Amino acid sequence: MEYLTFKLDGDEFAVDVLKTREIVDRRAVTKVPQCPAFMLGVINLRGSVVPVIDLRLKFGMAKAAASQSTSIVVMDVRVGGETLIVGALVDSVEEVLDIDDSQIEPAPRIGTRLNTDFIKGMGKQDEQFLIILDIDRVFSSDELLLVQDAAEVAG
């Protein structure tokens, strides 16, 4: 399987390349009132309104100042039988890697209070681990409905 890798706060993450539509440079985001803190707002992508999520904030990391390598990864996220287009703000996009299933360890179980259902597994690359995300499980249905509603309001 091929995975798009990106960095957040120095750690490397990956998503199935088939879930990614495109990578766009950081751009101005239009804020939408009454959205969750991790939702930055929306962008206009060739006439379509695309909600943008700050993955750092979603994962409980500190907000970072934007840099030249800050990018938005536009992905298809499935929720309740419907596909939503969502942009994810990341520190930097690294590369596309071919990772064999044999190189992927199961997601760690870290107690019962920490939800790791959104981690598909841990991939090993050059003695480093990367966290492979199940992007369809990163957001709850309620969160994605809020995101979708915000995009409709902005559109």
C-alpha angles and dihedrals in degrees: 000000000000121000132190109225127207139167131244119179092340095308123111121234132179139202130192106274089223088065093056121088100181147322118244131187119256110277141169113297122208109226119231117208122244096017126141114272092251092058108087095186134258138309131204108241109185092320096319123111109232122186114225122215124195101225091196090061093042090056094046095254125139117271112256132213111253117256135186090270095052108117142174116234108205110211143174110241120190119215126166094346092309128105118224125191109228131175117218118203110221133177093238140340111235115182148301111268131193105222121183117220088242088064092057120090120201117266111273118253106226106185123297100280098060113078111220096163090114091062110090091189147299116277121204119222123169095334090311126106123225124196112237109209128211092216092194089064100041091087127044119236089251092053092050092048088054089049092048092047090050091051091050091049090050093045 
